[in-house]
Amino acid sequence: MSEELKPCPFCGETQIETFRHGSNWGDSWHVECGAEKCGNGTCHHDTEAEAIAAWHTRQSATTEALAAMEQAREVLERAQQCVGPGYVNWHFAARKAIATLTEQIERMRGEAQQPSGAQTVGQNGTTLTGE
């Protein structure tokens, strides 16, 4: 391996490994977190260098989730403006969904900005320590 691997963006683990896989279709490479309770990694790539580049350019799951939630909120807000006033139930449901998304976005932003060493519990019940 020619390049040092960055810590895992999901759990902060520094024991990161590259793996080479051989098959009838040729070799492929991927990078994987060595933490027992994490194990996140990249997709398979043609070269080790491509797998490492993919590992170094990934966003954390929180960042990706926030972007998707913000986009969903914007779509709902635009759709709500397009629906006629006769669809009261739809407007009510859209307002509720927008409020829920806004609340979740703010909560996730707060968790993402926790000070160094802070701990949160992931969806699967694992304890994650901030960098």
N, C-alpha and C positions, 0 to 999 in steps of 0.2 A: 504494500500500500504506500503510495507516494505522498499522500496528503493527510494531515491530521484531521480527524472527524470531530465536528462540533457536538456538544452535548445534545441529548434528546430534547426537542422543543416541547414535548408533552410532559415529561417527568423530571428532566434535568440530569438524568443518568449520563455519566461520562464513559462508561464501558460500551462502546459502539463498535460493531463489527461489519465487515463486508463479507458477502458470501457469493461464491461462484457455483452455478448450477449447470450441469451438462445434460443435454437431452438429444433426441433424434433431430431436433430442429436447430441445434447449435447451443452455444454457451450463453448464459445470461448472468447478470450480477444484480444484487440488491444490497442495501444497507439496513441493518436492524439494531434496535436498542437492546442492550443486554440485560435490562432490568426484568426480573421474573414476572412482575405484575404489570408490565407495560408491553414490551415486545413490538412496539410500532416500528414500521419500516417503510422503505420505498417500494415502488413497483419494480419489476424486473427491467433491466436495461442491457444494451448490447455490450457495453464496456464498463469496467470498474470506475473509470473516470466519470462516465455519465451518471452512474448510480450515486457516486459521491457528490457530484454537482446537484443532483436532485435532492439529496439529503440536506445539503447546505442552503438550499433556496426554499424549502418548505416553510409554510406559515404554521403556527401552532393551531391546534384544533379550535381553541377559543377564538382566535382571530378569524378563522374561516367561518365558524358558526355565527359570529357577530356580523360579518359581511352578508351572509345569507339571510339572517334575520332582518337586518336593516333593509335589504332589497325587498323582502316580503312585505315589510311594513309600508314601504313606498308604493308598491304595487297595490296593496289594499287601499291606501289613501287615495290613489288616482282612480281606482275602480269605484270607490264610494262616491266620488264626484260625478261619475258618468251615469250612475244608476238613478232612475227617476224617483220622485218623492213618494210614489205609490208603493215602494218596496220597503216599508218600515222595518219589517223583520230583518231584511238583509242589512239595512243600515245599522240596526242595533247589533247584529252579529259582527259586522265589520268593525264597529267602534270597540266592541269588547275584544276582538282579536288584536286590533291595533294597540289597545291599552296593555294587553298581556304581553305582546311582543316588546313594547317600550319598556315595561317593567323588567322583563328578562334581559334585554340588552343592557340596561343600566346595572342590573345585578352582575352580569358577566363582566362588564367593564370594571366594576369595583373589584371583583375577584382577580382580574388580570393585573390590577395595579396594586396588589398587596405587597407589603414590604418584604425584603429579603428574609428567607427563613420561615415565612408564614405557611401554614398548612391549610389545605382544603381537602374535602373528600370528593373523589370523582364519582361518576354515575355508577360504576361497578363496585363502589364501597372502598376503593383503595385510597390511601392517604397520599396526597401529593405535596411535596415541599417546594416552595418558590425559590428561585435563584437569587 
